[in-house]
Amino acid sequence: MELDYKKILLKTAVAAIISDGHIDEREIDALKEIEKKSPYFSEQDLSQELESLLNKANENCNLFINDTIEDIRRSKLSIIEELAILEICLTIIESDEIIEKSEEEFIIKIRAELKVDDFILSRRFGSISYLGIVNEKNSFEDHDKNDLTENNN
């Protein structure tokens, strides 16, 4: 059974929050800001579900992260949905202005499950050294013409 995309997105955001082994209020604030200003969680009050997921994540951080990665692996996400997952994770881990090795490892695990091309990631996020992504100077015309709205599964 496939999970609802918004639930995967929220669960992944919580996994990003706890990926360094502790819950930082700045990371929670970043998620709440994303909730307010973006369409990712529109028409959804995250308060109760966020609290529940944070409690569950706090019980066993590694199990929660591995379960989240497995949810992503089992889901059929579009490239746009994959970009949103990565964008939220990057925003959260960068919100406390310290990127821990464990946070980089979490992003690497997430990236391994995504099918989006590195060229697209470089155009969207710039260089991400720990993912081996360099900001490409090529134009989209030089890149293959994949439809970003398709599921590439």
C-alpha positions in Angstrom: 0.0 0.0 0.0 1.4 3.4 -1.0 1.6 6.1 1.6 0.1 9.5 1.0 2.7 11.9 -0.4 2.1 14.6 2.2 2.6 12.0 5.0 5.9 10.9 3.4 6.9 14.5 3.1 6.2 15.3 6.8 7.8 12.0 7.9 10.9 12.9 5.9 11.0 16.4 7.3 10.9 14.9 10.8 13.7 12.4 9.9 15.7 15.4 8.7 15.1 17.2 12.0 16.4 14.2 14.0 19.1 13.1 11.6 21.8 14.7 13.7 20.6 12.9 16.9 18.8 15.8 18.5 15.8 18.0 17.9 16.8 21.6 17.3 14.0 24.2 17.7 15.3 26.1 14.7 14.7 23.0 12.5 11.2 22.7 13.8 10.7 26.4 13.2 11.9 25.9 9.6 9.4 23.2 9.1 6.6 25.4 10.5 7.7 28.2 8.2 7.6 25.8 5.2 4.1 24.8 6.3 2.9 28.4 6.4 4.5 29.6 3.2 4.4 26.7 0.8 1.9 24.5 -0.9 3.6 21.3 0.4 1.3 21.0 3.4 -1.5 23.3 2.4 -4.9 22.7 4.1 -3.2 20.6 6.8 -2.6 21.5 10.4 0.7 19.8 11.3 0.7 20.4 15.0 -0.7 17.1 16.3 0.9 14.9 13.6 4.2 16.7 13.9 4.2 16.1 17.7 3.4 12.5 17.3 6.1 11.9 14.7 8.7 13.7 16.8 7.9 11.5 19.8 8.1 8.4 17.6 11.4 9.6 16.1 12.8 10.4 19.5 12.1 6.8 20.7 14.5 5.3 18.1 16.1 7.8 15.7 17.8 5.2 13.5 14.7 3.0 13.1 12.6 6.1 12.3 15.1 7.2 9.6 15.4 3.7 8.1 11.6 3.4 8.0 11.3 6.8 6.3 13.9 5.8 3.7 11.9 2.6 3.1 8.7 4.6 2.6 10.4 6.7 0.0 11.8 3.6 -1.7 8.3 2.0 -1.9 6.6 5.1 -3.2 6.2 6.1 -6.8 7.1 9.8 -6.7 7.3 12.2 -9.5 10.4 14.2 -10.1 8.6 17.3 -8.7 7.8 15.4 -5.6 11.4 14.1 -5.2 12.6 17.7 -5.6 10.2 18.8 -2.9 11.5 16.1 -0.5 15.1 17.1 -1.1 14.3 20.8 -0.8 12.6 20.4 2.6 15.4 18.2 3.9 18.1 20.6 2.8 16.2 23.6 4.2 15.7 21.9 7.6 19.3 20.6 8.0 20.7 24.0 7.0 18.3 26.0 9.4 20.6 25.6 12.4 23.6 26.8 10.3 25.5 23.6 11.2 25.5 20.6 8.8 26.6 17.6 10.8 28.2 14.5 9.1 25.1 12.5 10.2 22.9 15.0 8.4 25.0 14.7 5.2 24.7 10.9 5.5 20.9 11.3 5.8 20.8 13.4 2.6 23.0 10.8 0.9 20.5 8.0 1.9 17.6 10.1 0.6 19.3 10.9 -2.6 20.0 7.2 -3.2 16.3 6.6 -3.4 15.5 9.4 -5.8 15.5 9.1 -9.5 15.9 12.8 -10.3 19.0 13.5 -12.4 22.0 15.2 -10.9 21.8 17.9 -13.6 18.3 18.8 -12.5 19.5 18.9 -8.8 22.4 21.1 -9.7 20.1 23.5 -11.6 17.7 23.6 -8.6 20.1 23.6 -5.6 23.5 24.4 -7.0 26.5 22.4 -5.9 26.1 19.9 -3.0 29.7 18.6 -2.5 28.8 15.7 -0.3 26.5 14.4 -3.0 29.1 14.9 -5.7 26.8 17.4 -7.4 28.5 20.3 -9.1 26.5 23.3 -10.4 26.3 22.6 -14.1 26.9 25.4 -16.5 25.1 23.6 -19.4 21.7 24.7 -20.5 18.6 22.5 -20.5 18.9 22.2 -24.3 22.2 20.4 -23.8 20.6 17.9 -21.5 18.2 15.1 -22.4 14.6 16.2 -22.7 13.0 14.3 -19.9 9.4 15.2 -18.9 9.7 16.5 -15.3 6.1 15.6 -14.7 6.4 11.9 -15.4 7.0 9.2 -12.9 10.3 7.7 -14.0 9.9 4.4 -12.2 
